[in-house]
Amino acid sequence: MFGVATDFERLNRRMHNKQMIVDNRAAIIGGRNLGDEYFGLNPAFNFHDLDVLGVGPVARQASQVFDRYWNSDWVRRIPKGEAGDQPGPDDELGAMARAELLRHPSLQALNAAGTDWRIPLAGLSATLSAGASQVHTDSPSRAPDVRNHTPEAFRALMRSARREVLITNAYIIPDSHFMDDLRELGQRGVGVRILTNSLASHDVPAVNSHYQAWREPILATGARLHELRADAAVQGEIVDLPPLRAGFVGLHTKAMVIDRERAFIGSMNLDPRSEILNSEMGVIIDSAPLAEKLARRMERDMGPANSWEVTRDTEGLLRWRSEAGELTRQPARSLWQRIENLVFRFFPANLY
């Protein structure tokens, strides 16, 4: 125990993977956790997130990732409780869970118990795009000789761009490798656009505290930079589940499109935690139709109804522009959020 306590990186290892596999035939991979704010049901705030549904070989690849973690020496099963603490039969447990869910005000308004999913599921196959895909993942282990693989796969895909790179990523605290890649892409004339959270849309102001110093270096590479508005139009369109209207919307998506031909969708942020401490996973998809669909959605999110574009004026000062107007300092929801942003600058960036 003492050895683990003194090895902070090992103690701080976190499985950040997100996936669901059904019958080894279909898999959902992306950035979404299981919580109200990831499904439009949190009255305080809800996340704008992204997943991809894959059918066929990609599901078997994803299933292998699950098995690798499930059977890892680093995984421990939760011990069984005392005999008197055992849950009831499956049907009784299911009835209790169902009753609890149906008491949720939003689900009552949605009439969740009466929803018939047969029609939307029947039309699902028509929305799929053909292509090849490869799942990338990191090791469950945090042994000293184990390096994360997903960041390297992401950067290799990014460097392969010939014309255009579109990146949407919730938490950005870039390292020297990422900045070198941005500069190299700019020198080659590759157009780069990046969307991340603004301070106003952030659920973790500490990340913004360390990201904000990178705005000007990112712009200096020639990349265009956008930050999500806390009142983004997509909140009412696709994030909140009516009749609920949350206090604000935050970005949780982790995606990239290369030349409108290939796409990455996964769990990896562009920050020190994902680079070093977390285990991550994602899928690289070679499908021009799907990449084009995703690119259009990313451009929508980068538009002035949903985001601020960060620019520099003739004097080199930062400006935030959107349909809401122009600001001379970063948007925030409150004075307290600005205070948090200031205080967290004094904490190490690799904590976030």
N, C-alpha and C positions, 0 to 999 in steps of 0.2 A: 504493500500500500504506500509506503514512504517513497519508493521509487517512482510510482505513478504520479504522486503528488508533486514531486520535484521536476517531472518532465511535463511541462505545461502544454506543449504542443500535442503530446500524446493524449493527455487528459482532455484537451479541448477538441479532439477529433469529433466531427459531426457528420453523420450521413445526411446529405442534403438532396439525395436522389428523389425524384418523383415519377412514379409510373404505376400503371394498373394493367394487368394482363388477363385476358379472358380466354380460357380453353386453349392456350398456346397458339391462338389464331389471330387475335386482335390485341393491340396494345395502345394505351394512351400515354404519351410521354410529354412532359413540359415542365412548367414551373409552379404549378398550383399545389398548395398544401390543402389539408382537410380542416376547414374552419369556416365560420359564417362569412367572414370578410372576403373569402375567395369564391363565394357563390352568390354574391349580391344580397346577403341577408343581415349585414351588420349595420345598425342605424348610425354608428359613429363614423365609419369609413369603409369603403369597399375597394378591392384591388381590381385593376385592369390587368388580366393575366392571359396566358396563351398555352394551349396544348395542341398536339397533333395526334390524330387517330391513324394508326398503321395496321394494315391487314396483310398477312402472309409471312415471309421470312423475317421481317422486322420484329414481329411478335415473338418469334422463336429466339431471336437475338436478345430481346428484352427479358424474356423468361430466363435465359442463361444468366443474365445479370442478377436477377432476383435470386436464383439458386446459389450463385456465388456468394451473395451476402448471407442468405439463410443458413448455408452450411459452413460459414466462416468460423474460425476459432475465436474471432473477435465478437461474435454474437452470443448472447446468453438469453435463454428462455426465462420468462417471468415465472417464478416458482408458484406452485399451486398453494392455495390457502388451506385453512383448516376445513375439516369435513362440513362443518356448519356454515362455512362461508361460500360453498359452491353455488353457482347460479342455478336458476331453475331450468326446466327443459327448454329446448330451442324454441318451441312454439310459444311458451310463456314469456321468454326473453324477447322474442320478436314482437309480441303484443305490447309489452312494456315500452320498447323502443319506439314503436309506431305511435303509441299514445303520446309519448313525450314530444315527438316530432310534430304531431298534428296540433299540439298546443301552441306552437310558435305562431305569432300573429301573422307573419308574412305567408306562411304555408296555409294558414286558414283562409287568408284572402285569395290565395292562388288555387284553393280547392284541390290541394295536392292529392288527396285520397281519390279524387275522381278523374285524375289525369290519365288519358289513354295514349300510351307512347307508340302504339303500333303504326300509326300513320307517319310520324316523323322518322321512325326507324326504317320503315319500308322505303322511304325516299333517300336514305342516307347513302346508298351505294352510288347514286347518280352524282353525288358531290365529290366523290373521291377522284384523285389525280394519279395517273400511273407514273411510276418511277422506281428507282433503286435507292436503297437507304442503308446506312451503316450506323449502328449504335456504338457510342463511345462512353466509357465509364472509368472511374478511378477505383483503385483497390480499397477494400474495406480496411486494410491494415494501415497503421501509421508507423511502421518500422522505419528506422533511420535511412535505410537504403531504398525506400519506396517513394517514387515521385508521382504526382498527379499527372494523368495522361490527357484529360479532357481539355485543359488550357492549351496544350500543345496542338491538339487536333483543331481547336478553334482558330488558333493563330495561323496554322498552315492553310486552312480554308480562306481566311481573311487575306493572306498574302497572295493567294492565287487569283485574285480579282484582276480583270483587265480593264473594266469600264466603271463599275459602280459597286459600292458597299453601303448597305443600309443596316444599321445596328439599333436595336431597341434593347436596353438593359437597365434594370431598376436601380442597381447600386454600382456606381463607377468610382473607383479609386485606382487609377491606372498605374502600371509599373513601367519601367524603362523599355521593356520589350514591346508593350502595346504602343507606346509613344514612338518608338523607332519604326514600327510597322506603319503607323499613321503618316509619319514623315515620308517614308519610302513610297507609299501609295500616292501621296500628294505630289511628289517629284515625278511620278510616272503619269500624272494627269488623271488618276482614278478619282471619281467623285465619291466623297464619303459624307454621309449624313448620320447623325447619332441622336437618339432620343433617350433621355433619362428623367429621373424625378427632379422637380424643382424643390426648393426648401418647402414651399407651400404644400406640395403633394406628398411630402416625405412622411413615412411612419417612423423613420429612424434619423432624426436630425444629426446624430453623430456622424453618419456617413456623409451628409452634405458638408459638414464642417471640414472634412478632409478632401472632398471632391472639389469644393469651390476654388481652391488654388490652381486647379488644372483647367479651368475654363479657358483662360488666355493661351496656355500652351497648346491646347487642343485646336483652338481657332487658328493659331499660328501655323499649323500643319496644312491649312487649307480646308479642313473639314468644316461642315456646317453643324451647329449644335442646337438642339431643341430640348426644352424642359416641360414636362407635363403640367398643365394647369390643374389646380385643385378643383376647379369647376368645369372640367372638360366636358364637351358636348357628349362624348361617348358614355359619360356616366349615366345619363338618362336613356341612352339608346341601347346599350348592351351590357352595362356593368350592374347597376342596381336592378333588383327584381321588383317591379311595381306591385303594390302601391308604395313600397318602401323608398325613401329618398335619404341617402346617407349624408353625413355632414360634409364629406369631401371624397374625392377619388384619388387613389395612389397607383403608381405603376409597379407591377411585379413581373412583367414579361422579360424573358431572356431569349432573344432571337437575332438572327442575322441572315441577310439575303445577299448573294454574290451574283452580279451580272444577270439577275432575274432568271438564273438557271439552277442554282443550288441554294439550299437553305439549311440553317442550323436552328433547332428548337430544343431547349433543355432547361436545366436547373442552375447553370453556372452564371454567377455575377462576375463583373470585371473588377474584382476587389481582392485584397490580400487573403481574406478567409477562403474564397473559392479557389484561389491560386495555390494555397499552401495547406490550410487546415481542414477544409471540408472534403468529403468525397462527393463528386458530382457525376451527372450523366446527361447525355443529350444525343440527338440523332441528326446526322447530316443526310439530307435528302437531295438526290439528283433528279429533279423533276421541274422542267421549265413552267408547266401550267401551275403547279403548286407555288413555285417561287414567285410567279407573277401575281397570283392572288395575295400572297403574303406581303409582297412589296406594295401593292395598292393599299392594303390595310395599314401598313407602317406609314405610308405617305399621308393617309387620312389622319393618323394620330399625330403626325408632325405638323399638320396644318394649323392655321391660326385660331380655329375654333376649339382646338384641343391642347395646344402647346404654345409656349413662348419660344421664339427664336432668339438665341443669345448672339448679339453682334457687338462690334466695336465701332464707335463713332469716329469722326475725323481726328479727334484728340486722343484716340486709343482707349477711351473709357467704355465699359461694358453697358449695353442696353438690352432690355427684354421687350420684345415686340410681339403682339398678338392682336386678335380682334378686340380685346379689352383695352387696347391702347399701348402706350410705351412707358416703361418704368426705368428709373435710373439706379435702382438697387433691386436685389433679388426679391421676388415675391415671397411673402410669408403669410400664414393665416393669423398670426398674433405676435404681440411683442414678446411673449414668453417663448415662443418658438425661436425668435431671433436671439434671445438670451441663451437658450439651450445650444444653439448653433455656435455661439461664441465660446461657451464653457467647454464644449466637447473638443474644441481645437487643441486643448492641452492634454488630451488622452492619446495614446498610441493609435495610429491608423490601423494596425494589424489586428486590433480588437474587433473591428467591424467588417 
